[in-house]
Every structure is written in C-alpha cells, then in structure tokens.
C-alpha cells in the first residue's frame, strides 16, 4: 500500500525500520536474553539471506558438506531483476520458524547467520561514485513483538557489534 502523504524516500509508518542513519559510535538501547517475554519470537518469522561465510560456518557446525547443507537448509532465490543468485535459510516445514530455534534459544548460536548477529540493527553498505571503499551506516529495526529496545542497557553500535561477533 502506498501512502500518498508520505515522501517516497521514507518507509511507511508501519515499517519496523527506524529511518535514522547511525554510526559506530552512536548509542543504542537494546538487550535480548532468555528471561525477556519475547525471547525467540524473532526466530518464529524469518526471512534470512545467507552469506557465503554463513553457509561455511553453519555447514561446518553441522558436520555437512556444502552440497548437503544447501540442499537441506536453503532455498535459492534471485536477489535482483538481473537474476543475481542468492540463498535463503529454509524455514521449518509448514512454518515461518527458523530450523535452529529451540525453547532454550538458538541451537547454532555461536555460528548463527550474520543477519541474526546484527538483529535489531540493520547495516547499509554503499560505495559512493568514484570511491574505492564502501561507507557503512546502521539503522534500528523495531518490530512490535521485540521488547529488547525497552531493556535499560545502553551501548554503542561498535560495542554491540563486538559483543555479537560481527
């Protein structure tokens, strides 16, 4: 649905993405832990694109070959209109849940995908025209089910990334 009152450069009001560009030294308020009421809810509705590094870590963690891992745990898709191939993590059958989520949390936590490590942050990487290097910017993702933003802990994005292993 397009809201004609909104500028096309801003996400719709219902978007969980907070349209504020953040840097490594900006402070966020977020904490996820097993005692929070929403624990594991983000894992119940996934759409996770895997990086080659994610695939390598997960297949090694599970003791599988790349071929076995890709066949069992991923779905191919086209990233863009030119047909750039990508892979998504396959959900549980007849579900939108991650295949690695358990009541106790993530069963592959130490080797979880990059998208999971970043949650509830988003990363935008752009290369300005004529520049040899990318510029990174971060933004918050505030989904209605996530209570982690209400936790009283503050830290910089740099500290959060270090804590999450990205």
C-alpha positions as CSV (number, residue, x, y, z in Angstrom):
1,X,0.0,0.0,0.0
2,X,1.3,3.4,-0.9
3,X,0.6,6.3,1.5
4,X,0.5,9.4,-0.8
5,X,1.1,11.6,2.3
6,X,4.5,10.0,2.8
7,X,7.6,11.0,1.0
8,X,8.7,8.1,-1.2
9,X,12.2,8.2,0.4
10,X,10.8,7.4,3.8
11,X,9.4,4.0,4.9
12,X,5.7,3.7,5.6
13,X,4.6,4.3,9.2
14,X,4.2,0.6,9.8
15,X,7.8,-0.2,8.8
16,X,9.9,-1.6,11.7
17,X,13.0,0.2,10.2
18,X,13.8,3.5,12.0
19,X,14.9,5.8,9.2
20,X,17.8,7.3,11.2
21,X,21.4,6.8,9.9
22,X,23.6,5.7,12.8
23,X,27.4,5.4,13.0
24,X,29.6,3.0,15.0
25,X,29.9,5.5,17.9
26,X,26.1,6.2,18.2
27,X,24.4,4.7,21.3
28,X,21.5,2.3,21.2
29,X,19.3,0.8,23.9
30,X,18.9,-2.9,23.3
31,X,19.3,-6.3,25.1
32,X,18.0,-9.7,24.3
33,X,18.1,-12.5,26.8
34,X,16.2,-15.7,27.8
35,X,14.3,-14.0,30.6
36,X,12.6,-11.4,28.3
37,X,9.0,-12.2,27.3
38,X,9.6,-12.0,23.6
39,X,12.6,-14.4,23.7
40,X,12.8,-16.4,20.4
41,X,9.8,-14.6,18.8
42,X,12.1,-13.1,16.1
43,X,13.1,-16.6,15.2
44,X,9.5,-17.6,14.5
45,X,9.1,-15.4,11.5
46,X,12.3,-15.5,9.5
47,X,13.4,-14.4,6.0
48,X,17.2,-14.7,6.3
49,X,19.5,-14.3,3.3
50,X,22.7,-16.3,3.9
51,X,26.2,-15.0,3.1
52,X,28.9,-17.5,1.8
53,X,30.5,-17.1,5.2
54,X,27.2,-18.0,7.0
55,X,27.0,-21.1,4.8
56,X,30.6,-22.1,5.6
57,X,30.1,-21.7,9.4
58,X,26.8,-23.5,9.5
59,X,27.8,-26.5,7.4
60,X,31.0,-26.9,9.4
61,X,29.0,-26.6,12.7
62,X,26.5,-29.3,11.4
63,X,29.3,-31.6,10.0
64,X,27.9,-31.4,6.5
65,X,29.2,-30.8,3.0
66,X,28.2,-27.6,1.3
67,X,26.0,-29.5,-1.1
68,X,24.3,-31.3,1.8
69,X,23.8,-28.1,3.7
70,X,22.4,-26.2,0.7
71,X,20.0,-29.0,-0.2
72,X,18.7,-29.4,3.4
73,X,18.7,-25.9,4.8
74,X,18.4,-23.4,2.0
75,X,16.2,-22.1,-0.8
76,X,17.6,-20.4,-3.9
77,X,16.2,-17.0,-5.0
78,X,17.0,-14.1,-7.3
79,X,18.4,-11.1,-5.4
80,X,17.7,-8.6,-8.2
81,X,15.9,-8.2,-11.5
82,X,19.1,-9.3,-13.3
83,X,18.9,-12.8,-11.8
84,X,21.7,-12.5,-9.3
85,X,21.5,-15.8,-7.3
86,X,21.2,-15.9,-3.6
87,X,20.1,-18.4,-0.9
88,X,17.8,-18.0,2.0
89,X,17.6,-20.1,5.1
90,X,14.8,-22.6,4.7
91,X,12.1,-22.5,7.4
92,X,10.6,-25.4,9.3
93,X,8.0,-27.3,7.2
94,X,4.6,-25.6,7.1
95,X,6.1,-22.8,9.3
96,X,7.9,-19.5,9.2
97,X,10.2,-20.5,12.0
98,X,14.0,-21.0,11.9
99,X,15.1,-24.6,11.7
100,X,17.6,-24.0,14.5
101,X,15.3,-22.4,17.1
102,X,14.6,-24.3,20.3
103,X,12.8,-23.4,23.6
104,X,16.3,-22.7,25.1
105,X,17.3,-20.4,22.2
106,X,19.4,-20.9,19.0
107,X,20.9,-24.3,18.7
108,X,23.7,-22.9,16.4
109,X,24.2,-19.6,18.4
110,X,28.0,-19.4,18.1
111,X,27.7,-19.9,14.3
112,X,24.4,-18.1,13.7
113,X,23.9,-16.2,10.4
114,X,25.1,-12.6,10.1
115,X,21.5,-11.3,10.0
116,X,20.8,-12.9,13.4
117,X,24.0,-11.4,14.8
118,X,23.0,-7.9,13.8
119,X,19.4,-8.0,15.0
120,X,18.0,-5.5,16.0
121,X,20.3,-3.4,13.8
122,X,20.4,-3.1,10.1
123,X,23.6,-2.5,8.1
124,X,23.6,-0.4,4.9
125,X,26.9,-0.5,2.9
126,X,27.2,1.9,0.0
127,X,30.2,2.8,-2.3
128,X,30.0,6.5,-3.3
129,X,30.6,7.0,-7.0
130,X,34.3,7.3,-7.7
131,X,35.3,5.9,-4.3
132,X,37.3,2.7,-3.9
133,X,35.7,1.9,-0.5
134,X,32.3,1.3,1.0
135,X,30.7,3.5,3.6
136,X,28.7,1.8,6.3
137,X,25.6,3.1,8.0
138,X,23.4,1.5,10.6
139,X,19.7,1.7,11.5
140,X,17.4,0.3,14.1
141,X,14.8,-2.3,13.5
142,X,12.0,-2.0,16.0
143,X,9.4,-4.8,15.4
144,X,6.3,-4.7,17.5
145,X,7.0,-8.1,19.2
146,X,10.5,-7.1,20.3
147,X,10.9,-5.9,23.8
148,X,14.7,-5.7,23.8
149,X,14.5,-2.0,23.0
150,X,12.9,-1.4,26.4
151,X,15.7,-3.0,28.3
152,X,17.7,-0.5,30.4
153,X,21.1,-1.2,28.8
154,X,22.8,1.3,26.5
155,X,25.9,0.7,24.4
156,X,27.5,1.9,21.2
157,X,26.9,0.2,17.9
158,X,30.7,-0.6,17.9
159,X,30.3,-2.3,21.3
160,X,27.2,-4.2,20.1
161,X,28.9,-5.4,17.0
162,X,31.9,-6.6,19.0
163,X,29.6,-8.4,21.5
164,X,27.7,-10.1,18.7
165,X,30.8,-11.1,16.8
166,X,30.4,-9.1,13.6
